[in-house]
């Protein structure tokens, strides 16, 4: 799902990190998140984009190629 909503636990599992790390990053604004009441929520598409921005510069051409291939596949 394009705009899938994730919890701290979902994001931690997805990125293979500890939930406390995700919580701390969310509090500090280091990861795209929305605080709804007392709970943090994340959009999977934003987490993917955020992650891709953190890929080392030398690998950016690979990321761009994959992005273009995905866009072409979605058109067909």
LOVOVEX-968727 format. One record per atom (N, C-alpha, C): x, y, z; atom name; residue in three letters. Coordinates in pm, whole numbers, plus 50000, padded with zeros to 5 digits. Layout:
// LOVOVEX-968727
+-------+-------+-------+------+------+
:     X :     Y :     Z : atom : type :
+-------+-------+-------+------+------+
:     X :     Y :     Z :   CA :  ALA :
...
+-------+-------+-------+------+------+
// end
This chain:
// LOVOVEX-968727
+-------+-------+-------+------+------+
:     X :     Y :     Z : atom : type :
+-------+-------+-------+------+------+
: 50084 : 49882 : 50000 :    N :  UNK :
: 50000 : 50000 : 50000 :   CA :  UNK :
: 50089 : 50124 : 50000 :    C :  UNK :
: 50055 : 50220 : 49917 :    N :  UNK :
: 50138 : 50339 : 49898 :   CA :  UNK :
: 50155 : 50422 : 50024 :    C :  UNK :
: 50046 : 50453 : 50094 :    N :  UNK :
: 50054 : 50538 : 50211 :   CA :  UNK :
: 50033 : 50462 : 50340 :    C :  UNK :
: 50081 : 50339 : 50345 :    N :  UNK :
: 50062 : 50255 : 50463 :   CA :  UNK :
: 50112 : 50326 : 50589 :    C :  UNK :
: 50033 : 50321 : 50695 :    N :  UNK :
: 50068 : 50382 : 50822 :   CA :  UNK :
: 50135 : 50277 : 50910 :    C :  UNK :
: 50246 : 50317 : 50972 :    N :  UNK :
: 50324 : 50223 : 51054 :   CA :  UNK :
: 50340 : 50278 : 51195 :    C :  UNK :
: 50356 : 50188 : 51291 :    N :  UNK :
: 50385 : 50224 : 51429 :   CA :  UNK :
: 50537 : 50225 : 51449 :    C :  UNK :
: 50579 : 50267 : 51568 :    N :  UNK :
: 50722 : 50261 : 51601 :   CA :  UNK :
: 50774 : 50118 : 51586 :    C :  UNK :
: 50697 : 50023 : 51634 :    N :  UNK :
: 50740 : 49883 : 51627 :   CA :  UNK :
: 50750 : 49835 : 51482 :    C :  UNK :
: 50654 : 49878 : 51399 :    N :  UNK :
: 50658 : 49841 : 51257 :   CA :  UNK :
: 50784 : 49895 : 51190 :    C :  UNK :
: 50814 : 50023 : 51215 :    N :  UNK :
: 50931 : 50087 : 51154 :   CA :  UNK :
: 51059 : 50022 : 51204 :    C :  UNK :
: 51064 : 49995 : 51333 :    N :  UNK :
: 51183 : 49930 : 51390 :   CA :  UNK :
: 51207 : 49794 : 51325 :    C :  UNK :
: 51101 : 49718 : 51310 :    N :  UNK :
: 51115 : 49585 : 51247 :   CA :  UNK :
: 51156 : 49600 : 51101 :    C :  UNK :
: 51093 : 49695 : 51031 :    N :  UNK :
: 51122 : 49718 : 50889 :   CA :  UNK :
: 51267 : 49759 : 50866 :    C :  UNK :
: 51319 : 49848 : 50954 :    N :  UNK :
: 51457 : 49895 : 50940 :   CA :  UNK :
: 51557 : 49810 : 51019 :    C :  UNK :
: 51505 : 49709 : 51090 :    N :  UNK :
: 51589 : 49620 : 51170 :   CA :  UNK :
: 51668 : 49699 : 51275 :    C :  UNK :
: 51594 : 49783 : 51348 :    N :  UNK :
: 51650 : 49863 : 51456 :   CA :  UNK :
: 51565 : 49844 : 51580 :    C :  UNK :
: 51613 : 49895 : 51693 :    N :  UNK :
: 51536 : 49887 : 51816 :   CA :  UNK :
: 51427 : 49994 : 51817 :    C :  UNK :
: 51309 : 49962 : 51872 :    N :  UNK :
: 51202 : 50062 : 51881 :   CA :  UNK :
: 51246 : 50190 : 51953 :    C :  UNK :
: 51331 : 50178 : 52053 :    N :  UNK :
: 51378 : 50297 : 52126 :   CA :  UNK :
: 51455 : 50391 : 52034 :    C :  UNK :
: 51529 : 50336 : 51940 :    N :  UNK :
: 51604 : 50419 : 51843 :   CA :  UNK :
: 51505 : 50498 : 51758 :    C :  UNK :
: 51402 : 50432 : 51708 :    N :  UNK :
: 51302 : 50500 : 51625 :   CA :  UNK :
: 51231 : 50607 : 51706 :    C :  UNK :
: 51195 : 50576 : 51830 :    N :  UNK :
: 51129 : 50672 : 51919 :   CA :  UNK :
: 51216 : 50796 : 51939 :    C :  UNK :
: 51342 : 50775 : 51968 :    N :  UNK :
: 51434 : 50887 : 51989 :   CA :  UNK :
: 51448 : 50971 : 51863 :    C :  UNK :
: 51463 : 50907 : 51748 :    N :  UNK :
: 51475 : 50980 : 51622 :   CA :  UNK :
: 51349 : 51060 : 51594 :    C :  UNK :
: 51232 : 51002 : 51621 :    N :  UNK :
: 51105 : 51072 : 51598 :   CA :  UNK :
: 51098 : 51196 : 51687 :    C :  UNK :
: 51134 : 51181 : 51814 :    N :  UNK :
: 51131 : 51295 : 51906 :   CA :  UNK :
: 51224 : 51408 : 51860 :    C :  UNK :
: 51339 : 51371 : 51805 :    N :  UNK :
: 51440 : 51469 : 51763 :   CA :  UNK :
: 51418 : 51518 : 51620 :    C :  UNK :
: 51315 : 51466 : 51552 :    N :  UNK :
: 51288 : 51507 : 51415 :   CA :  UNK :
: 51387 : 51454 : 51314 :    C :  UNK :
: 51451 : 51343 : 51345 :    N :  UNK :
: 51551 : 51284 : 51255 :   CA :  UNK :
: 51490 : 51187 : 51155 :    C :  UNK :
: 51363 : 51152 : 51175 :    N :  UNK :
: 51294 : 51059 : 51087 :   CA :  UNK :
: 51153 : 51115 : 51066 :    C :  UNK :
: 51097 : 51106 : 50945 :    N :  UNK :
: 50964 : 51163 : 50922 :   CA :  UNK :
: 50856 : 51089 : 51002 :    C :  UNK :
: 50788 : 51164 : 51088 :    N :  UNK :
: 50688 : 51104 : 51176 :   CA :  UNK :
: 50581 : 51206 : 51211 :    C :  UNK :
: 50468 : 51157 : 51257 :    N :  UNK :
: 50359 : 51243 : 51307 :   CA :  UNK :
: 50319 : 51191 : 51444 :    C :  UNK :
: 50308 : 51283 : 51538 :    N :  UNK :
: 50262 : 51244 : 51672 :   CA :  UNK :
: 50113 : 51272 : 51678 :    C :  UNK :
: 50038 : 51166 : 51699 :    N :  UNK :
: 49893 : 51175 : 51708 :   CA :  UNK :
: 49856 : 51138 : 51851 :    C :  UNK :
: 49817 : 51238 : 51928 :    N :  UNK :
: 49796 : 51215 : 52070 :   CA :  UNK :
: 49929 : 51183 : 52134 :    C :  UNK :
: 49937 : 51066 : 52193 :    N :  UNK :
: 50062 : 51022 : 52257 :   CA :  UNK :
: 50138 : 50922 : 52172 :    C :  UNK :
: 50086 : 50894 : 52055 :    N :  UNK :
: 50144 : 50789 : 51970 :   CA :  UNK :
: 50213 : 50848 : 51847 :    C :  UNK :
: 50323 : 50786 : 51807 :    N :  UNK :
: 50392 : 50822 : 51684 :   CA :  UNK :
: 50346 : 50733 : 51571 :    C :  UNK :
: 50327 : 50793 : 51454 :    N :  UNK :
: 50290 : 50718 : 51334 :   CA :  UNK :
: 50379 : 50761 : 51219 :    C :  UNK :
: 50399 : 50670 : 51125 :    N :  UNK :
: 50491 : 50689 : 51014 :   CA :  UNK :
: 50425 : 50640 : 50886 :    C :  UNK :
: 50451 : 50710 : 50776 :    N :  UNK :
: 50405 : 50664 : 50645 :   CA :  UNK :
: 50519 : 50586 : 50581 :    C :  UNK :
: 50488 : 50465 : 50536 :    N :  UNK :
: 50592 : 50378 : 50479 :   CA :  UNK :
: 50660 : 50443 : 50359 :    C :  UNK :
: 50584 : 50511 : 50273 :    N :  UNK :
: 50647 : 50573 : 50156 :   CA :  UNK :
: 50746 : 50682 : 50196 :    C :  UNK :
: 50717 : 50755 : 50305 :    N :  UNK :
: 50811 : 50857 : 50353 :   CA :  UNK :
: 50934 : 50793 : 50417 :    C :  UNK :
: 50915 : 50682 : 50487 :    N :  UNK :
: 51029 : 50611 : 50546 :   CA :  UNK :
: 51121 : 50560 : 50434 :    C :  UNK :
: 51061 : 50506 : 50328 :    N :  UNK :
: 51142 : 50459 : 50214 :   CA :  UNK :
: 51220 : 50574 : 50152 :    C :  UNK :
: 51154 : 50688 : 50131 :    N :  UNK :
: 51222 : 50805 : 50072 :   CA :  UNK :
: 51333 : 50854 : 50164 :    C :  UNK :
: 51305 : 50862 : 50294 :    N :  UNK :
: 51404 : 50905 : 50393 :   CA :  UNK :
: 51524 : 50811 : 50391 :    C :  UNK :
: 51498 : 50682 : 50388 :    N :  UNK :
: 51606 : 50583 : 50385 :   CA :  UNK :
: 51691 : 50601 : 50259 :    C :  UNK :
: 51625 : 50618 : 50144 :    N :  UNK :
: 51697 : 50635 : 50018 :   CA :  UNK :
: 51787 : 50758 : 50021 :    C :  UNK :
: 51745 : 50864 : 50089 :    N :  UNK :
: 51828 : 50984 : 50101 :   CA :  UNK :
: 51953 : 50958 : 50185 :    C :  UNK :
: 51949 : 50855 : 50267 :    N :  UNK :
: 52063 : 50824 : 50354 :   CA :  UNK :
: 52158 : 50720 : 50294 :    C :  UNK :
: 52125 : 50673 : 50175 :    N :  UNK :
: 52216 : 50581 : 50106 :   CA :  UNK :
: 52339 : 50661 : 50064 :    C :  UNK :
: 52454 : 50604 : 50078 :    N :  UNK :
: 52578 : 50674 : 50044 :   CA :  UNK :
: 52573 : 50726 : 49901 :    C :  UNK :
: 52632 : 50842 : 49881 :    N :  UNK :
: 52626 : 50911 : 49752 :   CA :  UNK :
: 52668 : 50823 : 49634 :    C :  UNK :
: 52767 : 50739 : 49653 :    N :  UNK :
: 52816 : 50657 : 49543 :   CA :  UNK :
: 52711 : 50558 : 49492 :    C :  UNK :
: 52609 : 50529 : 49575 :    N :  UNK :
: 52506 : 50434 : 49535 :   CA :  UNK :
: 52380 : 50502 : 49484 :    C :  UNK :
: 52376 : 50634 : 49481 :    N :  UNK :
: 52259 : 50707 : 49435 :   CA :  UNK :
: 52218 : 50671 : 49291 :    C :  UNK :
: 52313 : 50650 : 49198 :    N :  UNK :
: 52271 : 50610 : 49064 :   CA :  UNK :
: 52189 : 50480 : 49062 :    C :  UNK :
: 52221 : 50388 : 49150 :    N :  UNK :
: 52145 : 50263 : 49160 :   CA :  UNK :
: 52004 : 50292 : 49210 :    C :  UNK :
: 51994 : 50378 : 49312 :    N :  UNK :
: 51863 : 50414 : 49368 :   CA :  UNK :
: 51778 : 50481 : 49259 :    C :  UNK :
: 51836 : 50573 : 49184 :    N :  UNK :
: 51762 : 50643 : 49077 :   CA :  UNK :
: 51717 : 50546 : 48968 :    C :  UNK :
: 51804 : 50452 : 48932 :    N :  UNK :
: 51768 : 50354 : 48829 :   CA :  UNK :
: 51650 : 50269 : 48876 :    C :  UNK :
: 51653 : 50226 : 49000 :    N :  UNK :
: 51544 : 50145 : 49054 :   CA :  UNK :
: 51414 : 50226 : 49058 :    C :  UNK :
: 51425 : 50352 : 49092 :    N :  UNK :
: 51307 : 50440 : 49098 :   CA :  UNK :
: 51244 : 50453 : 48959 :    C :  UNK :
: 51326 : 50475 : 48858 :    N :  UNK :
: 51276 : 50487 : 48721 :   CA :  UNK :
: 51211 : 50357 : 48674 :    C :  UNK :
: 51273 : 50244 : 48705 :    N :  UNK :
: 51217 : 50116 : 48666 :   CA :  UNK :
: 51081 : 50093 : 48733 :    C :  UNK :
: 51070 : 50132 : 48859 :    N :  UNK :
: 50943 : 50117 : 48931 :   CA :  UNK :
: 50835 : 50204 : 48869 :    C :  UNK :
: 50870 : 50328 : 48833 :    N :  UNK :
: 50774 : 50420 : 48771 :   CA :  UNK :
: 50727 : 50365 : 48637 :    C :  UNK :
: 50818 : 50311 : 48558 :    N :  UNK :
: 50782 : 50253 : 48428 :   CA :  UNK :
: 50690 : 50133 : 48447 :    C :  UNK :
: 50720 : 50051 : 48544 :    N :  UNK :
: 50638 : 49932 : 48571 :   CA :  UNK :
: 50497 : 49973 : 48614 :    C :  UNK :
: 50485 : 50079 : 48693 :    N :  UNK :
: 50355 : 50126 : 48739 :   CA :  UNK :
: 50272 : 50185 : 48625 :    C :  UNK :
: 50337 : 50239 : 48522 :    N :  UNK :
: 50266 : 50296 : 48406 :   CA :  UNK :
: 50200 : 50188 : 48322 :    C :  UNK :
: 50264 : 50071 : 48318 :    N :  UNK :
: 50215 : 49961 : 48232 :   CA :  UNK :
: 50115 : 49875 : 48299 :    C :  UNK :
+-------+-------+-------+------+------+
// end
